[in-house]
Amino acid sequence: MNHAYANAQNVYKNNQVTTAPKKKLLIMLYDGAIKNLKLAINAIEEKDNQVSNTNIIKAQNIIMELMHTLDFEAGGEIANNLYQLYDYMYLKLVKANTSKDTKGIKEVIKYLEDLRNTWEQIR
């Protein structure tokens, strides 16, 4: 790939993130975590522990970012519930990463997809 083209793509992606409204940004985060976890499942099935580990950690970092961006003052009980769900998913991925458990990863993907779809329906 042409270096200038790759650089232009990166600038475009960065601009998308920095100018995205909160809803769009959340959906992008969910999409990123889901994508990484699907890549991790493929890597586990191919017995590539390095790639599965890398992708699970990327998803964990996204979940951690989601946890840190919660507004407990404005969000109240909903923010607390989301925090607990994110914490559960994070710990589930830690266990899945050490045991290479695709079932646990698929469970987390389902939660992330549900959350993503909920945000997508909000106007």
PyMOL commands that set and color helices and strands:
alter all, ss='L'
color gray80, all
select helices_A, chain A and resi 3-19+22-45+49-68+72-99+102-121
alter helices_A, ss='H'
color red, helices_A
deselect
rebuild
show_as cartoon
